[in-house]
Amino acid sequence: MEPVFAARAAAAAETPPRSSSEGKPPTPVLCYTILRNEKAVASRRARRCVQRRAQRKGYLA
């Protein structure tokens, strides 16, 4: 696991949850979701780049 993700997960675990689970400590699932979101942001950026390239080459209508 990259140190950046580990640091973000640690910071997320320290901050109190602002959702409906107020007062409850953040679950491992919450940390896992945060990590998945971090990776999703990077892949979304890559996907947009691929779509633009495909459009330029005329693959997309």
PyMOL Python script that loads the backbone (N, CA, C, O; Angstrom):
from pymol import cmd

cmd.read_pdbstr("""\
ATOM      1  N   MET A   1       0.849  -1.196   0.000  1.00  0.00           N
ATOM      2  CA  MET A   1       0.000   0.000   0.000  1.00  0.00           C
ATOM      3  C   MET A   1       0.886   1.247   0.000  1.00  0.00           C
ATOM      4  O   MET A   1       1.862   1.324   0.746  1.00  0.00           O
ATOM      5  N   GLU A   2       0.538   2.218  -0.841  1.00  0.00           N
ATOM      6  CA  GLU A   2       1.349   3.416  -0.938  1.00  0.00           C
ATOM      7  C   GLU A   2       1.267   4.213   0.361  1.00  0.00           C
ATOM      8  O   GLU A   2       0.222   4.221   1.013  1.00  0.00           O
ATOM      9  N   PRO A   3       2.360   4.887   0.747  1.00  0.00           N
ATOM     10  CA  PRO A   3       2.336   5.658   2.003  1.00  0.00           C
ATOM     11  C   PRO A   3       1.317   6.789   1.978  1.00  0.00           C
ATOM     12  O   PRO A   3       0.776   7.163   3.018  1.00  0.00           O
ATOM     13  N   VAL A   4       1.052   7.335   0.791  1.00  0.00           N
ATOM     14  CA  VAL A   4       0.068   8.421   0.697  1.00  0.00           C
ATOM     15  C   VAL A   4      -1.304   7.907   1.102  1.00  0.00           C
ATOM     16  O   VAL A   4      -2.013   8.550   1.877  1.00  0.00           O
ATOM     17  N   PHE A   5      -1.679   6.733   0.569  1.00  0.00           N
ATOM     18  CA  PHE A   5      -2.977   6.160   0.913  1.00  0.00           C
ATOM     19  C   PHE A   5      -3.045   5.842   2.394  1.00  0.00           C
ATOM     20  O   PHE A   5      -4.075   6.060   3.032  1.00  0.00           O
ATOM     21  N   ALA A   6      -1.945   5.322   2.949  1.00  0.00           N
ATOM     22  CA  ALA A   6      -1.909   4.974   4.368  1.00  0.00           C
ATOM     23  C   ALA A   6      -2.086   6.227   5.220  1.00  0.00           C
ATOM     24  O   ALA A   6      -2.803   6.210   6.221  1.00  0.00           O
ATOM     25  N   ALA A   7      -1.429   7.312   4.816  1.00  0.00           N
ATOM     26  CA  ALA A   7      -1.540   8.561   5.575  1.00  0.00           C
ATOM     27  C   ALA A   7      -2.962   9.105   5.505  1.00  0.00           C
ATOM     28  O   ALA A   7      -3.499   9.571   6.510  1.00  0.00           O
ATOM     29  N   ARG A   8      -3.580   9.049   4.309  1.00  0.00           N
ATOM     30  CA  ARG A   8      -4.950   9.544   4.174  1.00  0.00           C
ATOM     31  C   ARG A   8      -5.910   8.707   4.997  1.00  0.00           C
ATOM     32  O   ARG A   8      -6.824   9.243   5.623  1.00  0.00           O
ATOM     33  N   ALA A   9      -5.710   7.392   5.001  1.00  0.00           N
ATOM     34  CA  ALA A   9      -6.583   6.513   5.777  1.00  0.00           C
ATOM     35  C   ALA A   9      -6.446   6.809   7.262  1.00  0.00           C
ATOM     36  O   ALA A   9      -7.433   6.804   7.998  1.00  0.00           O
ATOM     37  N   ALA A  10      -5.205   7.068   7.706  1.00  0.00           N
ATOM     38  CA  ALA A  10      -4.986   7.391   9.116  1.00  0.00           C
ATOM     39  C   ALA A  10      -5.667   8.710   9.465  1.00  0.00           C
ATOM     40  O   ALA A  10      -6.273   8.837  10.529  1.00  0.00           O
ATOM     41  N   ALA A  11      -5.568   9.694   8.568  1.00  0.00           N
ATOM     42  CA  ALA A  11      -6.207  10.984   8.817  1.00  0.00           C
ATOM     43  C   ALA A  11      -7.726  10.834   8.829  1.00  0.00           C
ATOM     44  O   ALA A  11      -8.409  11.470   9.632  1.00  0.00           O
ATOM     45  N   ALA A  12      -8.251   9.999   7.941  1.00  0.00           N
ATOM     46  CA  ALA A  12      -9.698   9.788   7.877  1.00  0.00           C
ATOM     47  C   ALA A  12     -10.194   9.081   9.131  1.00  0.00           C
ATOM     48  O   ALA A  12     -11.309   9.327   9.592  1.00  0.00           O
ATOM     49  N   ALA A  13      -9.357   8.197   9.682  1.00  0.00           N
ATOM     50  CA  ALA A  13      -9.758   7.473  10.886  1.00  0.00           C
ATOM     51  C   ALA A  13      -9.788   8.408  12.090  1.00  0.00           C
ATOM     52  O   ALA A  13     -10.562   8.193  13.023  1.00  0.00           O
ATOM     53  N   GLU A  14      -8.944   9.454  12.074  1.00  0.00           N
ATOM     54  CA  GLU A  14      -8.895  10.378  13.201  1.00  0.00           C
ATOM     55  C   GLU A  14     -10.060  11.357  13.173  1.00  0.00           C
ATOM     56  O   GLU A  14     -10.590  11.713  14.226  1.00  0.00           O
ATOM     57  N   THR A  15     -10.464  11.795  11.999  1.00  0.00           N
ATOM     58  CA  THR A  15     -11.549  12.776  11.911  1.00  0.00           C
ATOM     59  C   THR A  15     -12.879  12.103  12.224  1.00  0.00           C
ATOM     60  O   THR A  15     -13.132  10.994  11.753  1.00  0.00           O
ATOM     61  N   PRO A  16     -13.739  12.758  13.015  1.00  0.00           N
ATOM     62  CA  PRO A  16     -15.040  12.173  13.335  1.00  0.00           C
ATOM     63  C   PRO A  16     -15.934  12.122  12.096  1.00  0.00           C
ATOM     64  O   PRO A  16     -15.880  13.035  11.272  1.00  0.00           O
ATOM     65  N   PRO A  17     -16.743  11.095  11.945  1.00  0.00           N
ATOM     66  CA  PRO A  17     -17.610  10.984  10.767  1.00  0.00           C
ATOM     67  C   PRO A  17     -18.703  12.051  10.780  1.00  0.00           C
ATOM     68  O   PRO A  17     -19.286  12.336  11.826  1.00  0.00           O
ATOM     69  N   ARG A  18     -18.977  12.637   9.621  1.00  0.00           N
ATOM     70  CA  ARG A  18     -20.003  13.681   9.525  1.00  0.00           C
ATOM     71  C   ARG A  18     -21.319  13.135   8.961  1.00  0.00           C
ATOM     72  O   ARG A  18     -22.249  13.895   8.694  1.00  0.00           O
ATOM     73  N   SER A  19     -21.388  11.821   8.784  1.00  0.00           N
ATOM     74  CA  SER A  19     -22.579  11.240   8.166  1.00  0.00           C
ATOM     75  C   SER A  19     -23.582  10.816   9.227  1.00  0.00           C
ATOM     76  O   SER A  19     -23.508  11.265  10.370  1.00  0.00           O
ATOM     77  N   SER A  20     -24.512   9.958   8.855  1.00  0.00           N
ATOM     78  CA  SER A  20     -25.549   9.503   9.777  1.00  0.00           C
ATOM     79  C   SER A  20     -24.956   8.668  10.902  1.00  0.00           C
ATOM     80  O   SER A  20     -25.598   8.477  11.935  1.00  0.00           O
ATOM     81  N   SER A  21     -23.729   8.165  10.714  1.00  0.00           N
ATOM     82  CA  SER A  21     -23.091   7.351  11.748  1.00  0.00           C
ATOM     83  C   SER A  21     -22.366   8.249  12.749  1.00  0.00           C
ATOM     84  O   SER A  21     -21.235   7.961  13.139  1.00  0.00           O
ATOM     85  N   GLU A  22     -23.018   9.336  13.166  1.00  0.00           N
ATOM     86  CA  GLU A  22     -22.409  10.291  14.099  1.00  0.00           C
ATOM     87  C   GLU A  22     -22.126   9.621  15.438  1.00  0.00           C
ATOM     88  O   GLU A  22     -22.981   8.926  15.988  1.00  0.00           O
ATOM     89  N   GLY A  23     -20.908   9.836  15.963  1.00  0.00           N
ATOM     90  CA  GLY A  23     -20.580   9.280  17.267  1.00  0.00           C
ATOM     91  C   GLY A  23     -19.910   7.925  17.188  1.00  0.00           C
ATOM     92  O   GLY A  23     -19.071   7.597  18.027  1.00  0.00           O
ATOM     93  N   LYS A  24     -20.269   7.135  16.189  1.00  0.00           N
ATOM     94  CA  LYS A  24     -19.661   5.808  16.056  1.00  0.00           C
ATOM     95  C   LYS A  24     -18.262   5.945  15.461  1.00  0.00           C
ATOM     96  O   LYS A  24     -18.053   6.797  14.598  1.00  0.00           O
ATOM     97  N   PRO A  25     -17.304   5.136  15.894  1.00  0.00           N
ATOM     98  CA  PRO A  25     -15.977   5.190  15.279  1.00  0.00           C
ATOM     99  C   PRO A  25     -16.043   4.708  13.833  1.00  0.00           C
ATOM    100  O   PRO A  25     -16.843   3.825  13.523  1.00  0.00           O
ATOM    101  N   PRO A  26     -15.225   5.264  12.940  1.00  0.00           N
ATOM    102  CA  PRO A  26     -15.265   4.842  11.535  1.00  0.00           C
ATOM    103  C   PRO A  26     -14.904   3.373  11.396  1.00  0.00           C
ATOM    104  O   PRO A  26     -13.941   2.895  11.997  1.00  0.00           O
ATOM    105  N   THR A  27     -15.680   2.671  10.605  1.00  0.00           N
ATOM    106  CA  THR A  27     -15.475   1.236  10.423  1.00  0.00           C
ATOM    107  C   THR A  27     -14.372   0.994   9.401  1.00  0.00           C
ATOM    108  O   THR A  27     -14.047   1.899   8.633  1.00  0.00           O
ATOM    109  N   PRO A  28     -13.791  -0.195   9.370  1.00  0.00           N
ATOM    110  CA  PRO A  28     -12.808  -0.519   8.324  1.00  0.00           C
ATOM    111  C   PRO A  28     -13.399  -0.370   6.928  1.00  0.00           C
ATOM    112  O   PRO A  28     -12.691  -0.042   5.976  1.00  0.00           O
ATOM    113  N   VAL A  29     -14.698  -0.613   6.814  1.00  0.00           N
ATOM    114  CA  VAL A  29     -15.355  -0.479   5.506  1.00  0.00           C
ATOM    115  C   VAL A  29     -15.247   0.962   5.029  1.00  0.00           C
ATOM    116  O   VAL A  29     -15.028   1.218   3.845  1.00  0.00           O
ATOM    117  N   LEU A  30     -15.402   1.908   5.964  1.00  0.00           N
ATOM    118  CA  LEU A  30     -15.313   3.323   5.606  1.00  0.00           C
ATOM    119  C   LEU A  30     -13.924   3.640   5.060  1.00  0.00           C
ATOM    120  O   LEU A  30     -13.784   4.302   4.031  1.00  0.00           O
ATOM    121  N   CYS A  31     -12.894   3.156   5.769  1.00  0.00           N
ATOM    122  CA  CYS A  31     -11.522   3.389   5.301  1.00  0.00           C
ATOM    123  C   CYS A  31     -11.312   2.741   3.931  1.00  0.00           C
ATOM    124  O   CYS A  31     -10.665   3.317   3.056  1.00  0.00           O
ATOM    125  N   TYR A  32     -11.859   1.548   3.758  1.00  0.00           N
ATOM    126  CA  TYR A  32     -11.723   0.842   2.485  1.00  0.00           C
ATOM    127  C   TYR A  32     -12.386   1.632   1.362  1.00  0.00           C
ATOM    128  O   TYR A  32     -11.852   1.733   0.258  1.00  0.00           O
ATOM    129  N   THR A  33     -13.570   2.197   1.666  1.00  0.00           N
ATOM    130  CA  THR A  33     -14.273   2.995   0.663  1.00  0.00           C
ATOM    131  C   THR A  33     -13.452   4.223   0.295  1.00  0.00           C
ATOM    132  O   THR A  33     -13.375   4.597  -0.876  1.00  0.00           O
ATOM    133  N   ILE A  34     -12.839   4.851   1.300  1.00  0.00           N
ATOM    134  CA  ILE A  34     -12.022   6.033   1.030  1.00  0.00           C
ATOM    135  C   ILE A  34     -10.854   5.665   0.124  1.00  0.00           C
ATOM    136  O   ILE A  34     -10.534   6.396  -0.814  1.00  0.00           O
ATOM    137  N   LEU A  35     -10.217   4.528   0.405  1.00  0.00           N
ATOM    138  CA  LEU A  35      -9.103   4.089  -0.434  1.00  0.00           C
ATOM    139  C   LEU A  35      -9.574   3.805  -1.852  1.00  0.00           C
ATOM    140  O   LEU A  35      -8.897   4.164  -2.816  1.00  0.00           O
ATOM    141  N   ARG A  36     -10.737   3.159  -1.987  1.00  0.00           N
ATOM    142  CA  ARG A  36     -11.276   2.871  -3.325  1.00  0.00           C
ATOM    143  C   ARG A  36     -11.530   4.173  -4.066  1.00  0.00           C
ATOM    144  O   ARG A  36     -11.258   4.267  -5.263  1.00  0.00           O
ATOM    145  N   ASN A  37     -12.054   5.189  -3.363  1.00  0.00           N
ATOM    146  CA  ASN A  37     -12.323   6.471  -4.008  1.00  0.00           C
ATOM    147  C   ASN A  37     -11.027   7.114  -4.493  1.00  0.00           C
ATOM    148  O   ASN A  37     -10.981   7.684  -5.583  1.00  0.00           O
ATOM    149  N   GLU A  38      -9.966   7.020  -3.673  1.00  0.00           N
ATOM    150  CA  GLU A  38      -8.682   7.585  -4.083  1.00  0.00           C
ATOM    151  C   GLU A  38      -8.227   6.974  -5.404  1.00  0.00           C
ATOM    152  O   GLU A  38      -7.782   7.688  -6.303  1.00  0.00           O
ATOM    153  N   LYS A  39      -8.339   5.646  -5.521  1.00  0.00           N
ATOM    154  CA  LYS A  39      -7.909   4.974  -6.750  1.00  0.00           C
ATOM    155  C   LYS A  39      -8.860   5.297  -7.899  1.00  0.00           C
ATOM    156  O   LYS A  39      -8.435   5.405  -9.049  1.00  0.00           O
ATOM    157  N   ALA A  40     -10.148   5.452  -7.588  1.00  0.00           N
ATOM    158  CA  ALA A  40     -11.135   5.728  -8.629  1.00  0.00           C
ATOM    159  C   ALA A  40     -10.878   7.090  -9.263  1.00  0.00           C
ATOM    160  O   ALA A  40     -11.075   7.262 -10.466  1.00  0.00           O
ATOM    161  N   VAL A  41     -10.442   8.056  -8.463  1.00  0.00           N
ATOM    162  CA  VAL A  41     -10.171   9.389  -9.001  1.00  0.00           C
ATOM    163  C   VAL A  41      -9.080   9.309 -10.065  1.00  0.00           C
ATOM    164  O   VAL A  41      -9.197   9.923 -11.125  1.00  0.00           O
ATOM    165  N   ALA A  42      -8.026   8.558  -9.783  1.00  0.00           N
ATOM    166  CA  ALA A  42      -6.920   8.435 -10.732  1.00  0.00           C
ATOM    167  C   ALA A  42      -7.371   7.736 -12.011  1.00  0.00           C
ATOM    168  O   ALA A  42      -7.027   8.165 -13.112  1.00  0.00           O
ATOM    169  N   SER A  43      -8.148   6.650 -11.864  1.00  0.00           N
ATOM    170  CA  SER A  43      -8.573   5.908 -13.049  1.00  0.00           C
ATOM    171  C   SER A  43      -9.585   6.711 -13.858  1.00  0.00           C
ATOM    172  O   SER A  43      -9.632   6.598 -15.083  1.00  0.00           O
ATOM    173  N   ARG A  44     -10.402   7.529 -13.170  1.00  0.00           N
ATOM    174  CA  ARG A  44     -11.374   8.348 -13.891  1.00  0.00           C
ATOM    175  C   ARG A  44     -10.644   9.359 -14.759  1.00  0.00           C
ATOM    176  O   ARG A  44     -11.048   9.616 -15.893  1.00  0.00           O
ATOM    177  N   ARG A  45      -9.560   9.936 -14.226  1.00  0.00           N
ATOM    178  CA  ARG A  45      -8.780  10.899 -14.992  1.00  0.00           C
ATOM    179  C   ARG A  45      -8.191  10.231 -16.226  1.00  0.00           C
ATOM    180  O   ARG A  45      -8.182  10.812 -17.311  1.00  0.00           O
ATOM    181  N   ALA A  46      -7.695   8.999 -16.055  1.00  0.00           N
ATOM    182  CA  ALA A  46      -7.104   8.273 -17.177  1.00  0.00           C
ATOM    183  C   ALA A  46      -8.162   7.937 -18.216  1.00  0.00           C
ATOM    184  O   ALA A  46      -7.911   8.036 -19.417  1.00  0.00           O
ATOM    185  N   ARG A  47      -9.358   7.537 -17.754  1.00  0.00           N
ATOM    186  CA  ARG A  47     -10.417   7.160 -18.681  1.00  0.00           C
ATOM    187  C   ARG A  47     -10.826   8.358 -19.532  1.00  0.00           C
ATOM    188  O   ARG A  47     -11.080   8.210 -20.727  1.00  0.00           O
ATOM    189  N   ARG A  48     -10.891   9.553 -18.920  1.00  0.00           N
ATOM    190  CA  ARG A  48     -11.281  10.737 -19.666  1.00  0.00           C
ATOM    191  C   ARG A  48     -10.252  11.029 -20.755  1.00  0.00           C
ATOM    192  O   ARG A  48     -10.600  11.423 -21.868  1.00  0.00           O
ATOM    193  N   CYS A  49      -8.979  10.828 -20.415  1.00  0.00           N
ATOM    194  CA  CYS A  49      -7.912  11.052 -21.393  1.00  0.00           C
ATOM    195  C   CYS A  49      -8.056  10.081 -22.558  1.00  0.00           C
ATOM    196  O   CYS A  49      -7.904  10.471 -23.716  1.00  0.00           O
ATOM    197  N   VAL A  50      -8.347   8.817 -22.258  1.00  0.00           N
ATOM    198  CA  VAL A  50      -8.502   7.802 -23.304  1.00  0.00           C
ATOM    199  C   VAL A  50      -9.691   8.142 -24.192  1.00  0.00           C
ATOM    200  O   VAL A  50      -9.625   8.002 -25.414  1.00  0.00           O
ATOM    201  N   GLN A  51     -10.794   8.595 -23.561  1.00  0.00           N
ATOM    202  CA  GLN A  51     -11.977   8.947 -24.357  1.00  0.00           C
ATOM    203  C   GLN A  51     -11.665  10.097 -25.309  1.00  0.00           C
ATOM    204  O   GLN A  51     -12.071  10.070 -26.470  1.00  0.00           O
ATOM    205  N   ARG A  52     -10.939  11.116 -24.816  1.00  0.00           N
ATOM    206  CA  ARG A  52     -10.600  12.252 -25.665  1.00  0.00           C
ATOM    207  C   ARG A  52      -9.743  11.813 -26.841  1.00  0.00           C
ATOM    208  O   ARG A  52      -9.941  12.272 -27.966  1.00  0.00           O
ATOM    209  N   ARG A  53      -8.779  10.912 -26.578  1.00  0.00           N
ATOM    210  CA  ARG A  53      -7.907  10.439 -27.644  1.00  0.00           C
ATOM    211  C   ARG A  53      -8.715   9.663 -28.683  1.00  0.00           C
ATOM    212  O   ARG A  53      -8.491   9.802 -29.886  1.00  0.00           O
ATOM    213  N   ALA A  54      -9.659   8.843 -28.207  1.00  0.00           N
ATOM    214  CA  ALA A  54     -10.482   8.061 -29.126  1.00  0.00           C
ATOM    215  C   ALA A  54     -11.352   8.984 -29.973  1.00  0.00           C
ATOM    216  O   ALA A  54     -11.566   8.740 -31.161  1.00  0.00           O
ATOM    217  N   GLN A  55     -11.855  10.058 -29.339  1.00  0.00           N
ATOM    218  CA  GLN A  55     -12.685  10.999 -30.086  1.00  0.00           C
ATOM    219  C   GLN A  55     -11.860  11.663 -31.193  1.00  0.00           C
ATOM    220  O   GLN A  55     -12.329  11.833 -32.319  1.00  0.00           O
ATOM    221  N   ARG A  56     -10.629  12.032 -30.851  1.00  0.00           N
ATOM    222  CA  ARG A  56      -9.775  12.696 -31.824  1.00  0.00           C
ATOM    223  C   ARG A  56      -9.487  11.781 -33.000  1.00  0.00           C
ATOM    224  O   ARG A  56      -9.415  12.244 -34.138  1.00  0.00           O
ATOM    225  N   LYS A  57      -9.324  10.496 -32.747  1.00  0.00           N
ATOM    226  CA  LYS A  57      -9.029   9.551 -33.823  1.00  0.00           C
ATOM    227  C   LYS A  57     -10.286   9.140 -34.590  1.00  0.00           C
ATOM    228  O   LYS A  57     -10.198   8.495 -35.635  1.00  0.00           O
ATOM    229  N   GLY A  58     -11.453   9.516 -34.071  1.00  0.00           N
ATOM    230  CA  GLY A  58     -12.686   9.241 -34.787  1.00  0.00           C
ATOM    231  C   GLY A  58     -13.339   7.924 -34.430  1.00  0.00           C
ATOM    232  O   GLY A  58     -14.203   7.450 -35.168  1.00  0.00           O
ATOM    233  N   TYR A  59     -12.941   7.302 -33.292  1.00  0.00           N
ATOM    234  CA  TYR A  59     -13.574   6.046 -32.898  1.00  0.00           C
ATOM    235  C   TYR A  59     -14.966   6.299 -32.329  1.00  0.00           C
ATOM    236  O   TYR A  59     -15.889   5.506 -32.518  1.00  0.00           O
ATOM    237  N   LEU A  60     -15.094   7.432 -31.622  1.00  0.00           N
ATOM    238  CA  LEU A  60     -16.390   7.746 -31.006  1.00  0.00           C
ATOM    239  C   LEU A  60     -17.175   8.646 -31.943  1.00  0.00           C
ATOM    240  O   LEU A  60     -16.612   9.552 -32.557  1.00  0.00           O
ATOM    241  N   ALA A  61     -18.468   8.402 -32.055  1.00  0.00           N
ATOM    242  CA  ALA A  61     -19.313   9.209 -32.932  1.00  0.00           C
ATOM    243  C   ALA A  61     -19.476  10.605 -32.336  1.00  0.00           C
ATOM    244  O   ALA A  61     -20.154  11.450 -32.920  1.00  0.00           O
TER     245      ALA A  61
END
""", "prot")
cmd.dss("prot")
cmd.show_as("cartoon", "prot")
cmd.util.cbc("prot")
cmd.orient("prot")
